[in-house]
């Protein structure tokens, strides 16, 4: 084969390889490429190889790498390449749980649960993956979840309310407001937490809770104190205004409020108010016993209020219920007994108040008249005491005025004496001051004279010493120069100015004055 033929063959081979690679690339890009947008996932099902097929997964499980069926792993957003000949590709949206919602998830794969069980422990992925079919015990709060819809079914739940008789139970996204607690009722046991079915003693405090309604239900119990009143209805006229008897007491409607016969046969009616409540520690027992707060008020507070008031009131006469001390004893007995009864039922009583007792007019009128007479007598006694006290006050005021005048006179006398004594002492001090001033002036004059003498002596001595020092200076200078003439020359030279300019010129004998005119004059000459 020639070289030219070899080159042609090699070129054909390279061209074929490039075409094959290009075809593979185009197939991958346009046929195998799958783009998964945000908020979605890619679900894959492996169909098996064309020649050898594939391995089947275990019963109740999803397929893994190399196994035929829906794959356990899902791909997230982005670009993926899977051959459609081997793979079935499905883009599925992620499960989104909004705020105020939860997701209750049901597992559609796994082995069946044991008889009597319907909740499954585990999670969507990880080491704690679900292994059984059924409803997951765990709930999923607000967020986005990538879960395979072939394996899991999401049920979005908000706040679920369920009526059980007269009780209203909630589940799902549970909000326990302030002033309330949540009493939990387990629908089944929870081995991980060691909880058994039924009402739990531990309550939920105010807050937000994701509650699986298949596992738990919550009763919202209003804790704290509230008021329950049993009120006597008053008679009214056509315009709606209350009617009163001659003593100003309102007329009561028969058989309203709490009514009972006294031990002396009179019909008594009264108003009663109870301030009661349920503490958080007692909330679970209240739900277990009564169901809710309304049932407590209906089954305990109202009937016990009437029963205790009737029992204690029927032991007393109408007059005893009207008079202060015996009426207070009735109030105390009712409150104490009511408190003990409620405490046995885990209810806390703050106050049990008998607010008003309606006594028949035929009993009340003579007693009130007697009280009015007593009050009038007491008023007269008080008026007499007031008059006596007023007289004592006037006498005391007179004594005060007399004592005030006496004190004023004594004060004027004492003030005059103090002024005289002060003036005397002032004059004595002034005379002593003048004597001291004169003595000081004399001593000052003597000191001035001594100062003048001493100054004169000092000045004379200083002048003498100065003259002696000057004479001594000239004597020493003359000694230093050797003769007075030499000293005079030195003194003359010292007095000459520093910038003195001397010029020398020659002049003949007797021609000095004439020669001065021919030179630059150093001394101005007058002509």
HELIX and SHEET records of a PDB file:
HELIX    1   1 UNK A    3  UNK A   27  1                                  25    
HELIX    2   2 UNK A   28  UNK A   32  3                                   5    
HELIX    3   3 UNK A  280  UNK A  282  5                                   3    
HELIX    4   4 UNK A  283  UNK A  289  1                                   7    
HELIX    5   5 UNK A  293  UNK A  296  1                                   4    
HELIX    6   6 UNK A  297  UNK A  301  3                                   5    
HELIX    7   7 UNK A  302  UNK A  313  1                                  12    
HELIX    8   8 UNK A  318  UNK A  322  1                                   5    
HELIX    9   9 UNK A  324  UNK A  344  1                                  21    
HELIX   10  10 UNK A  361  UNK A  481  1                                 121    
HELIX   11  11 UNK A  484  UNK A  495  1                                  12    
HELIX   12  12 UNK A  512  UNK A  515  1                                   4    
HELIX   13  13 UNK A  516  UNK A  518  5                                   3    
SHEET    1   A 2 UNK A  33  UNK A  36  0                                        
SHEET    2   A 2 UNK A  78  UNK A  81 -1                                        
SHEET    1   B 4 UNK A  55  UNK A  56  0                                        
SHEET    2   B 4 UNK A  67  UNK A  70  1                                        
SHEET    3   B 4 UNK A  40  UNK A  46 -1                                        
SHEET    4   B 4 UNK A  87  UNK A  93 -1                                        
SHEET    1   C 2 UNK A  95  UNK A  97  0                                        
SHEET    2   C 2 UNK A 143  UNK A 145 -1                                        
SHEET    1   D 4 UNK A 119  UNK A 120  0                                        
SHEET    2   D 4 UNK A 134  UNK A 136  1                                        
SHEET    3   D 4 UNK A 102  UNK A 107 -1                                        
SHEET    4   D 4 UNK A 152  UNK A 157 -1                                        
SHEET    1   E 3 UNK A 159  UNK A 164  0                                        
SHEET    2   E 3 UNK A 167  UNK A 176 -1                                        
SHEET    3   E 3 UNK A 207  UNK A 211 -1                                        
SHEET    1   F 5 UNK A 159  UNK A 164  0                                        
SHEET    2   F 5 UNK A 167  UNK A 176 -1                                        
SHEET    3   F 5 UNK A 216  UNK A 222 -1                                        
SHEET    4   F 5 UNK A 180  UNK A 186 -1                                        
SHEET    5   F 5 UNK A 198  UNK A 204 -1                                        
SHEET    1   G 3 UNK A 224  UNK A 230  0                                        
SHEET    2   G 3 UNK A 267  UNK A 278 -1                                        
SHEET    3   G 3 UNK A 258  UNK A 261 -1                                        
SHEET    1   H 3 UNK A 224  UNK A 230  0                                        
SHEET    2   H 3 UNK A 267  UNK A 278 -1                                        
SHEET    3   H 3 UNK A 348  UNK A 358 -1                                        
END                                                                             
